[in-house]
């Protein structure tokens, strides 16, 4: 009997760990349009800032320099943009490089939805939802050709020596073997009402 009770509690505990308790709430079309525009602006600004700085670091010292720069400076750059826009900005993926970017349960569901849409040839669009009294903007991130130097197929676009540098900085890295145009992940931005 004790064995049976332990199994029941274990199953209930595990089910609770994976249960998504988020509550979708309605949002007006006018607000949705406003938040979509705001989210797109913030994502574009963040991408431009990160991308520009990474390109500069790559020109100055190759992929190894860009990787070191990203490792040390990406989070502080995003933090400064969060303060500027008064939002929470996150980049996440199903194949993460930085463990700090792990998706939440809700983000994982949205990433899988984007992945399913991409597999069926649908165009991936940004979305806005109100969940648990928070406005959340998501937009897909696609693999750009320059990004393949750090995220492409090993020994084709991503040199083995650069991959070794990645593994030194991010021992649990999964963010490789992408193709140009492929879904890399998504922006997850919590906007203020």
C-alpha angles and dihedrals in degrees: 000000000000088000091052092049091050091052093049092049091046092052092047091047093050092045090053091051092058098037113110108222095180115128120218113218130190122260126193120250091242092053091044090055091047093049093045090055092046093047093048091050093050094045091049092048092048092046091048093049095046094040095048093050092046092050090051091049090048092051090049098049114355129247094321091057092047091050092050090046092050092046092053104030112028095081096047090047091052090045091055091050090049089056092045093053097029093233140109112254123195136167113205139169144178086246105046131189100188113048089215087070097060111143121246117235090265093047090049090054091050092047090051090049090052090047092051091048091049092049090054092049097251121148110251114231133191115255137199124207136172109226125173091346093308128113109226125191120197127184129172121250114214126201111260120205094248090051090063089077087073102021105030133101112306113253092011109062096351113059117222092238090054091047089053088054089051091051090051091053097036110024093182095047116156099164101104140097095053125150126221112277093016121133106268099176138288147271113250110193124175107210128200120243 
